Amino acid sequence: MTDAAFFWRIIRTAAAFRGKTMADVARDLGVSQQHLRAYEARGKFLNSRRLIDLSKSLDVSVETLMTPEALDQIEDVLNDRRPRMTPRQLYLAQEPL
């Protein structure tokens, strides 16, 4: 899976964790859902301003959005259906490299 594919999967997963649809995310970013879909389909990343807005919308750090390892942690929480920690808390709990 490409870096961009991981990026968009993390966004979708974090949005689901927050109970948001991609339409909600697009609205929070001030773009259309079609615009967001086009970025995902082309494997593009968001610019830094939109990335910061996205991190605020989903209440996760920019680093979490850019870290493929965060995806596994978020998905584990979703699969358990027991929200133990927010994606941000999961990120902050990681041991430094």
Backbone as a printed PyTorch tensor [residue, N CA C, xyz], in Angstrom:
tensor([[[  0.8470,  -1.1740,   0.0000],
         [  0.0000,   0.0000,   0.0000],
         [  0.8960,   1.2410,   0.0000]],

        [[  0.5350,   2.2260,  -0.7930],
         [  1.3390,   3.4440,  -0.8830],
         [  1.1590,   4.3160,   0.3570]],

        [[  2.0750,   5.2570,   0.5170],
         [  1.9600,   6.1930,   1.6420],
         [  0.6430,   6.9640,   1.5830]],

        [[  0.2580,   7.3870,   0.3810],
         [ -1.0000,   8.1340,   0.2370],
         [ -2.1940,   7.2530,   0.5900]],

        [[ -2.1480,   5.9860,   0.2060],
         [ -3.2530,   5.0730,   0.5330],
         [ -3.3660,   4.9000,   2.0470]],

        [[ -2.2260,   4.7670,   2.7330],
         [ -2.2470,   4.7020,   4.2000],
         [ -2.8270,   5.9880,   4.7800]],

        [[ -2.3930,   7.1130,   4.2500],
         [ -2.8620,   8.4150,   4.7160],
         [ -4.3850,   8.4950,   4.6550]],

        [[ -4.9620,   8.1320,   3.5200],
         [ -6.4170,   8.2110,   3.3710],
         [ -7.1330,   7.1630,   4.2120]],

        [[ -6.5090,   6.0140,   4.3890],
         [ -7.1240,   4.9920,   5.2420],
         [ -7.1390,   5.4600,   6.7000]],

        [[ -6.0620,   6.1010,   7.1270],
         [ -6.0160,   6.6470,   8.4850],
         [ -7.1090,   7.7050,   8.6580]],

        [[ -7.2780,   8.5560,   7.6640],
         [ -8.3140,   9.5900,   7.7390],
         [ -9.6910,   8.9510,   7.8660]],

        [[ -9.9780,   7.9690,   7.0110],
         [-11.2860,   7.3020,   7.0570],
         [-11.5050,   6.6130,   8.4090]],

        [[-10.4670,   5.9600,   8.9010],
         [-10.5780,   5.2310,  10.1650],
         [-10.7550,   6.1890,  11.3380]],

        [[ -9.9630,   7.2600,  11.3670],
         [-10.0930,   8.2460,  12.4460],
         [-11.4590,   8.9310,  12.3880]],

        [[-11.9470,   9.1920,  11.1850],
         [-13.2760,   9.8000,  11.0430],
         [-14.3430,   8.8610,  11.5990]],

        [[-14.2390,   7.5820,  11.2660],
         [-15.2050,   6.5970,  11.7770],
         [-15.1470,   6.5380,  13.2990]],

        [[-13.9380,   6.5980,  13.8470],
         [-13.7640,   6.5820,  15.2960],
         [-14.4770,   7.7720,  15.9380]],

        [[-14.4650,   8.8890,  15.2530],
         [-15.1110,  10.1080,  15.7550],
         [-16.5970,  10.1660,  15.3950]],

        [[-17.0840,   9.1350,  14.6750],
         [-18.4910,   9.1260,  14.2800],
         [-18.7870,  10.0750,  13.1360]],

        [[-17.7630,  10.3650,  12.3340],
         [-17.9230,  11.2900,  11.2140],
         [-17.8710,  10.5440,   9.8900]],

        [[-18.6060,  11.0580,   8.9310],
         [-18.5240,  10.5470,   7.5640],
         [-17.5020,  11.3940,   6.8110]],

        [[-17.1480,  10.9440,   5.6150],
         [-16.2380,  11.7450,   4.8030],
         [-16.9210,  13.0450,   4.3700]],

        [[-18.2450,  13.0380,   4.2730],
         [-18.9770,  14.2810,   3.9780],
         [-18.7920,  15.2730,   5.1250]],

        [[-18.8170,  14.7750,   6.3610],
         [-18.5710,  15.6320,   7.5280],
         [-17.1570,  16.2010,   7.4860]],

        [[-16.2030,  15.3430,   7.1530],
         [-14.8010,  15.7700,   7.0830],
         [-14.6430,  16.8450,   6.0110]],

        [[-15.2280,  16.6130,   4.8440],
         [-15.1470,  17.5970,   3.7570],
         [-15.7350,  18.9330,   4.2000]],

        [[-16.8720,  18.8870,   4.8570],
         [-17.5210,  20.1130,   5.3400],
         [-16.6110,  20.8330,   6.3390]],

        [[-15.9890,  20.0750,   7.2480],
         [-15.0690,  20.6800,   8.2190],
         [-13.8860,  21.3610,   7.5300]],

        [[-13.4720,  20.8090,   6.3850],
         [-12.3310,  21.3650,   5.6540],
         [-12.7400,  22.4750,   4.6930]],

        [[-14.0490,  22.6480,   4.5160],
         [-14.5210,  23.6870,   3.6050],
         [-14.3960,  23.3220,   2.1420]],

        [[-14.4420,  22.0170,   1.8510],
         [-14.3850,  21.5470,   0.4630],
         [-15.5590,  20.6090,   0.2230]],

        [[-15.7980,  20.2890,  -1.0350],
         [-16.8660,  19.3430,  -1.3440],
         [-16.3730,  17.9160,  -1.1130]],

        [[-17.3170,  17.0210,  -0.9270],
         [-16.9550,  15.6140,  -0.7670],
         [-16.2990,  15.1000,  -2.0490]],

        [[-16.7440,  15.5870,  -3.1990],
         [-16.1610,  15.1850,  -4.4770],
         [-14.6970,  15.6160,  -4.5590]],

        [[-14.4060,  16.8010,  -4.0470],
         [-13.0260,  17.2980,  -4.0280],
         [-12.1440,  16.3700,  -3.1940]],

        [[-12.6450,  15.9800,  -2.0400],
         [-11.8990,  15.0780,  -1.1640],
         [-11.7070,  13.7200,  -1.8320]],

        [[-12.7720,  13.2070,  -2.4550],
         [-12.6810,  11.9250,  -3.1660],
         [-11.6570,  11.9770,  -4.2920]],

        [[-11.6070,  13.0980,  -5.0040],
         [-10.6530,  13.2430,  -6.1090],
         [ -9.2170,  13.1790,  -5.5920]],

        [[ -8.9560,  13.8250,  -4.4700],
         [ -7.6190,  13.7510,  -3.8750],
         [ -7.2690,  12.3110,  -3.5200]],

        [[ -8.2130,  11.6220,  -2.9040],
         [ -7.9690,  10.2330,  -2.5100],
         [ -7.7480,   9.3550,  -3.7350]],

        [[ -8.5790,   9.5070,  -4.7490],
         [ -8.4790,   8.6800,  -5.9560],
         [ -7.1560,   8.8980,  -6.6830]],

        [[ -6.6450,  10.1070,  -6.6300],
         [ -5.3750,  10.4170,  -7.3070],
         [ -4.1620,  10.1340,  -6.4260]],

        [[ -4.4050,   9.7010,  -5.1910],
         [ -3.2940,   9.3930,  -4.2910],
         [ -2.5250,  10.6220,  -3.8540]],

        [[ -3.2470,  11.7200,  -3.6650],
         [ -2.5970,  12.9690,  -3.2670],
         [ -2.7770,  13.2190,  -1.7760]],

        [[ -1.8130,  13.9410,  -1.2310],
         [ -1.8910,  14.3860,   0.1540],
         [ -2.5440,  15.7680,   0.1900]],

        [[ -3.0440,  16.1520,   1.3490],
         [ -3.5870,  17.4960,   1.5280],
         [ -2.4450,  18.4740,   1.7640]],

        [[ -2.6770,  19.7430,   1.4490],
         [ -1.6420,  20.7340,   1.7470],
         [ -1.5770,  20.9440,   3.2620]],

        [[ -0.5480,  21.6230,   3.7080],
         [ -0.3090,  21.7360,   5.1550],
         [ -1.4470,  22.4480,   5.8860]],

        [[ -2.0390,  23.4620,   5.2820],
         [ -3.1510,  24.1700,   5.9340],
         [ -4.3380,  23.2410,   6.1380]],

        [[ -4.6820,  22.4730,   5.1100],
         [ -5.8130,  21.5390,   5.2110],
         [ -5.4850,  20.3900,   6.1690]],

        [[ -4.2270,  19.9770,   6.1980],
         [ -3.8170,  18.9060,   7.1040],
         [ -3.9970,  19.3390,   8.5610]],

        [[ -3.6570,  20.5750,   8.8530],
         [ -3.8490,  21.1020,  10.2090],
         [ -5.3370,  21.1850,  10.5330]],

        [[ -6.1340,  21.6700,   9.5750],
         [ -7.5920,  21.7220,   9.7780],
         [ -8.1560,  20.3250,  10.0070]],

        [[ -7.6490,  19.3540,   9.2530],
         [ -8.1060,  17.9700,   9.3920],
         [ -7.7660,  17.4220,  10.7740]],

        [[ -6.5580,  17.7030,  11.2390],
         [ -6.1700,  17.1950,  12.5620],
         [ -7.0630,  17.7890,  13.6490]],

        [[ -7.4510,  19.0480,  13.4900],
         [ -8.3640,  19.6730,  14.4540],
         [ -9.7510,  19.0490,  14.3670]],

        [[-10.2150,  18.8090,  13.1460],
         [-11.5460,  18.2300,  12.9360],
         [-11.6630,  16.8490,  13.5640]],

        [[-10.5910,  16.0600,  13.4410],
         [-10.6140,  14.6820,  13.9430],
         [-10.0200,  14.5620,  15.3440]],

        [[ -9.5120,  15.6710,  15.8870],
         [ -8.8960,  15.6930,  17.2110],
         [ -7.7630,  14.6740,  17.3200]],

        [[ -6.9120,  14.6880,  16.3080],
         [ -5.6970,  13.8690,  16.3180],
         [ -4.5430,  14.7620,  15.8810]],

        [[ -3.3440,  14.3680,  16.2250],
         [ -2.1880,  15.1570,  15.8180],
         [ -1.9010,  14.9410,  14.3340]],

        [[ -1.2160,  15.9030,  13.7420],
         [ -0.7860,  15.7590,  12.3490],
         [  0.1150,  14.5330,  12.2330]],

        [[  0.9500,  14.3070,  13.2390],
         [  1.8450,  13.1440,  13.2230],
         [  1.0590,  11.8420,  13.1470]],

        [[ -0.0490,  11.7590,  13.8670],
         [ -0.8740,  10.5530,  13.8190],
         [ -1.4070,  10.3330,  12.4170]],

        [[ -1.8260,  11.3990,  11.7680],
         [ -2.3570,  11.2730,  10.4090],
         [ -1.2970,  10.8120,   9.4190]],

        [[ -0.0410,  11.0390,   9.7460],
         [  1.0460,  10.6910,   8.8330],
         [  1.7870,   9.4200,   9.2390]],

        [[  1.2940,   8.7040,  10.2550],
         [  1.9850,   7.5290,  10.7740],
         [  1.1880,   6.2640,  10.4950]],

        [[  1.6620,   5.4040,   9.5760],
         [  0.9230,   4.1700,   9.2800],
         [  0.6770,   3.2970,  10.5020]],

        [[  1.5890,   3.3110,  11.4780],
         [  1.4110,   2.4910,  12.6710],
         [  0.1720,   2.9050,  13.4550]],

        [[ -0.2070,   4.1620,  13.3700],
         [ -1.3920,   4.6480,  14.0830],
         [ -2.6460,   3.9610,  13.5790]],

        [[ -2.6480,   3.5830,  12.3040],
         [ -3.8200,   2.9310,  11.7190],
         [ -4.1550,   1.6510,  12.4600]],

        [[ -3.1580,   0.8200,  12.7310],
         [ -3.3950,  -0.4370,  13.4440],
         [ -3.9970,  -0.1820,  14.8200]],

        [[ -3.4770,   0.8100,  15.5160],
         [ -3.9700,   1.1070,  16.8560],
         [ -5.4130,   1.6030,  16.8220]],

        [[ -5.7140,   2.4800,  15.8750],
         [ -7.0830,   2.9980,  15.7680],
         [ -8.0350,   1.8720,  15.3910]],

        [[ -7.6210,   1.0260,  14.4300],
         [ -8.4770,  -0.0840,  14.0080],
         [ -8.6930,  -1.0810,  15.1370]],

        [[ -7.6810,  -1.3200,  15.9630],
         [ -7.8470,  -2.2190,  17.1090],
         [ -8.9440,  -1.7070,  18.0360]],

        [[ -8.9300,  -0.4200,  18.3000],
         [ -9.9550,   0.1660,  19.1650],
         [-11.3250,   0.0250,  18.5130]],

        [[-11.4180,   0.3160,  17.2120],
         [-12.7010,   0.2040,  16.5150],
         [-13.2100,  -1.2320,  16.5040]],

        [[-12.3190,  -2.1800,  16.2830],
         [-12.7250,  -3.5840,  16.2390],
         [-13.2100,  -4.0750,  17.5940]],

        [[-12.6000,  -3.5760,  18.6640],
         [-13.0440,  -3.9480,  20.0090],
         [-14.3640,  -3.2770,  20.3590]],

        [[-14.6470,  -2.1630,  19.6740],
         [-15.8540,  -1.3860,  19.9360],
         [-15.8890,  -0.8550,  21.3640]],

        [[-14.7340,  -0.8450,  21.9990],
         [-14.6350,  -0.2730,  23.3400],
         [-13.6340,   0.8720,  23.2820]],

        [[-14.0990,   2.0980,  23.1520],
         [-13.1550,   3.2040,  23.0510],
         [-12.3630,   3.3790,  24.3440]],

        [[-11.1510,   2.8720,  24.3330],
         [-10.2970,   2.9770,  25.5100],
         [ -9.5120,   4.2780,  25.4990]],

        [[ -8.9780,   4.6210,  24.3220],
         [ -8.1980,   5.8440,  24.2000],
         [ -8.5410,   6.5020,  22.8720]],

        [[ -8.4260,   7.8070,  22.8320],
         [ -8.6200,   8.5250,  21.5760],
         [ -7.4040,   8.2690,  20.6880]],

        [[ -7.5140,   8.5060,  19.3700],
         [ -6.3400,   8.3530,  18.5130],
         [ -5.1650,   9.1930,  18.9950]],

        [[ -5.4560,  10.3870,  19.4970],
         [ -4.3730,  11.2360,  20.0130],
         [ -3.7090,  10.5910,  21.2250]],

        [[ -4.5010,  10.0470,  22.1380],
         [ -3.9400,   9.3810,  23.3120],
         [ -3.1120,   8.1740,  22.8950]],

        [[ -3.5920,   7.4470,  21.8880],
         [ -2.8260,   6.3050,  21.3930],
         [ -1.4720,   6.7550,  20.8640]],

        [[ -1.4800,   7.8450,  20.1140],
         [ -0.2310,   8.3570,  19.5650],
         [  0.7120,   8.7860,  20.6850]],

        [[  0.1880,   9.5260,  21.6380],
         [  1.0230,  10.0280,  22.7260],
         [  1.5570,   8.9050,  23.6120]],

        [[  0.8510,   7.7790,  23.6400],
         [  1.2690,   6.6510,  24.4670],
         [  2.3810,   5.8320,  23.8230]],

        [[  2.6370,   6.0610,  22.5420],
         [  3.6880,   5.3040,  21.8620],
         [  5.0440,   5.6530,  22.4610]],

        [[  5.8780,   4.6440,  22.5220],
         [  7.2270,   4.8900,  23.0200],
         [  8.0340,   5.5960,  21.9440]],

        [[  8.8990,   6.5310,  22.3250],
         [  9.7290,   7.2170,  21.3240],
         [ 10.6700,   6.2320,  20.6510]],

        [[ 10.9700,   6.5410,  19.3890],
         [ 11.8780,   5.6600,  18.6280],
         [ 13.2990,   5.8050,  19.0720]]])
